[in-house]
Structure formats: structure tokens, C-alpha cells
Amino acid sequence: MFGKYTKVVYGTAAVAGLGGFLLMANGSGNASKPFPEILSAHSLVAKHVTKDKWEKLSNITTKTSGFTLEKAIACAVQFDDQHCGIYAGDGDSYKDFAAVFDPLIQEYHGISPNAKHTSDMDVSKIRGTINPLAPVHSVRIRVGRSFNGFGLSPGITREQRLELEKLMKNALESMEGNLKGNYYPLLGMDEKIRQQLVDDHFLFVSGDRNLKAAGMERDWPEGRGIFHNKEKTFLVWVNEEDQTRIISMQKGGDVREVFARLAKGIEAVRVSVNNASGKDFLLDEKYGYIHSCPTNLGTGMRASVHIDLPGWTAEGVDKLKARCETLNLQPRGTRGESGGQTGVTYDISNKHRLGYSEVQLVQTMIDGVNTLYKEDLALQNKHRI
């Protein structure tokens, strides 16, 4: 059953978890590289990439994509404002550079060294739904998924990226029913199609300094593309920050319907790619679904709604943020993570990724949004709105 398997297949070898990854490190000499100046002095990289660890790890090159610790920490070295500051170039990175990644991940996600991750996409386990009276504009749930045998976006080779795009294009174009749609490669995209994707807010673009520094925009835009179904409620990004970003969304507040479509789409992609290539999702018993950014490990899921909260706006955005923290939620402006806040409409999502199942995180979002809406009504009365 989807979400219950834990084995990852590499050719003829089946292994369980990152602890079972094939040995992938290749030394390139005994002398370590010079220890870098880490501009993000207060980042997790600055804390966990010590000189001792650097001497032991800096000459290791991963097997799948030839990735190094130097490449992994490029953002923390180049910029002074990183909190985490590290990316993995392939699944091997989490094994070969475990002395850095393990304590960093444990600190960021608040998990123990012996923690195990459980995936659960069973929509029947979700209790209730968002109050139909709540002023919810839309629901959006996304996950990242990566396939074994390919580098992750920071390390993937040009040949691997093109092969993965071909597999994904064939998988997506074989979708049926309410998932059926079209794949649009970024390379050579027709201007009319490009403008429509911009108007729909579907198009991802180049220029993010972190993604560029981390090596994710090499060979741009070759090997990247976007898929969406006819109804524009199911969307897949190919070879952006992750190998795939799979998204389900729609107007209104029916979270269960959005989640059910997402689960169906994820499994359809997995089965199609597996049937064509024998490759499967990178899934680890400890870290869940493997992503390029360790902050997304686990579910890689962000379940969100756009909702009007005029009462909380009058009370104060800082107080809303503090309240969301207690509900394990994360508030944003509707223009994204760095787009700021305007008006009374907020993007409210689950805070956690790792250590909780998908069902648990969706339930947390539903219950938390209902609580915020109830409190917002009281705050509207308080502020005479």
C-alpha cells in the first residue's frame, strides 16, 4: 500500500533506509581542502561544519552525482543570512556527510537520533473539515518526491536531468481521469503558453540566488517543465528545487478532496515511473522522503489555505504569528515566503515536515484553521469590525 513501503531500490540491490545506502564515497586524496569562511556565522552550517569534520569529509565525492561538502554548504559560505544553509546533491550526501547532516537535521526538526518517520496518505483517517462558514479562498497541498538513481537538483548531472524529465513526461502524459493533462517543457516554450502559465501563477522561473548558489540552475532551462491537468487542480513541477513538486489545489475549503487527489496523483506518478524504469521514490525509514533541502525531509508536505482573518489583522500580525506557533501552524502573506503581507488574507499552513505523517499534518492544519476562524470572530467583535 502506498506510504507503507520503506525499501529503496538501486538496480538489483534493495536496501532499507539511508543506513542501507550502498557505499558511495570516493576519496580524492588525503589532504583536506582549506576550511572555508562561513559568512552565515549563526547558521546551522556554522555550528555543525567544524574544522575536524571538514578535514574528514571535504575530500569525499558522492557516487551518484559527484557531490561534495563544499558544494553542499555553498549558500552558507556565500551569504550571511542563512538559517540552515545546506543542500544535499543526492541521496548519498545524507550518508556520506552524515556527521554534518544528522545533528543538523535533529536540531532543526527536533527529532531524536533514533527517530523513525511514518508516511500515511489515507484520506479516510482525516476527521472533519474546515468550517464551511470560514472565509477560505482556496486550498493547496504540495509535496516533493525524488527518485533513486538520480542526483537531487543541486548535484544532478545534465544527463540524469534529461533522463528524469523523459521519464516524468511519459508518466504525466499517461495520466487518466481527472488527472489527465499536458506537460510543458520550459525549453522552447511557446510564448502564449508561457504567458498563460504566468497568469495562472504556475510558472517557476530562474533567478533565486540560493538556488543558483546551490547549483540548481545549471543548464537552465533545459530538462525542466510543468504539467497540469485540464481543470488546473493538479500540477507537477519537474526539476526545480526538487526532482518533482507535486501539487493539488482548488478554490474553496474542501481539504479532503484536495488531499485525496494529491494521494492519487503521487501514486500514479510513482507506478508509471517504476513500471518504465524500475526506479522508486527515495524513502528512508528515518528521514522519510528525501529532498534536496533537509528542512523538507519527512513528508515534504505543505498543506495550506488562503483565509481572511480581519480580526487577527486588527489584533496584530505578530500576535497571529505567536498564536500559530502554539497551533503548530505557519502564517505567510499570500505572495509567498518572502512576499510580505497585505490586506487581511493569509496563507496558513502546517509548520512541521518530519516526525509526523501526512494525515497528521493535514489534520493539524484543519483543526488549527478552525480555531483561528473561531477566535477571529471574537476579535472582530473586540475591534468592532
JOJO-V955392 format. One record per helix or strand of 2 or more residues. SS is the DSSP state (a for helix, b for strand). FROM is the first residue (numbers start at 1). LEN is the number of residues. If there is no record, write none. Layout:
BEGIN
ss: <SS,SS>
from: <FROM,FROM>
len: <LEN,LEN>
END
This chain:
BEGIN
ss: <b,b,a,a,a,a,a,a,a,a,b,a,a,b,a,a,b,b,b,a,b,b,a,b,a,a,b,b,a>
from: <7,13,18,44,51,69,74,91,98,123,136,158,177,181,191,209,225,234,244,255,283,288,294,302,310,317,329,345,358>
len: <4,4,3,5,7,4,5,6,12,3,10,16,3,5,9,5,5,5,8,23,2,2,3,7,6,10,5,6,25>
END
